[in-house]
């Protein structure tokens, strides 16, 4: 089975956030096919085109980590019906300079996680809009609006407990592995 390097971009900065736990669970479930690493975004200076003449080291690190990945897994909470500002900033940093986006053509999946009833629907779709501009093929199905996620869904080690949420995340993990595989093979066939 082909292994894929996956950059996880989590929209929550909190070390023990539910979003990070779900992201780690997706990769743990597909440990045989996904080599995942969380790409930190909390230290990225706000995007300012004036800084491109001498980009901050954090920008360079972020861009290199995304560029080295075969695919990107976005896992995000929803703040005020949209993506957190820190995540939008990371997208802006990675998409610049214009014409040199590190996201270009990378297969992606978007998972929104929320204790609320609609599972971060607004953030999920706002992020999908950005991915269209970034020319990232985004996994369409299964859709991943994880609602009613609380700390009770996780064990003491931060892994998902058995139950409906874990079953859904298992399906997501398999689908994402297969999605990345399909996109990489299709690009190779066209080359």
Phi, psi and omega in degrees: 000138180286134176263142180237138176276121184242127173268122176264125176245108183262129182283356178251133180274342183295125185305320182257031181293153177296327179297314178296322179295318178296316180301313179297325180293320178302315181287325178294322180295322180255040182302335180283346185227349182235120171262105188252147170215139177281127177265114184289140182236354184292339182262004182285121173301151178304141181297131177210115185302334178299334182281351182295335179299326177215079188302140176302148181303324180296323177297313182299314178301312181300312181299319180294319180294319178292316181300326182283347184276152174277334181204167182232130175251112176267127176231121190219146167279180175242127176244119176054043178068023178209184179284149175299146181303324182295326178288317177299319178299317179299319178297317179297317179298315182288338183271358183242160355297156183308132180088357181234032182299131176282351179271344187310121175069005180282129176296143185221161169224149180237126177236125175250138186234131183208146171284348181280176187283333185260006169062030178075029182308315183295316179295319180302312183285329175296320178292323176299321178298317179297321181294330175298313179296324181285354181061044177257122174289116185258133177303127183270328186214140001286143175291151188230080172251094186272108184259160176058032179274122179232174178298338179293343179282351186241149176275182184297336180269001180088004177275157179288135174286159175300144179148186184300322180295316178298318179300318178294317180295325176298317178297318178298316181298315179295315181297320181293316176304312182295323179297312179300317180300314180298314182295317180296317179294320180296318178297320180295321180292329180277344183286000000 
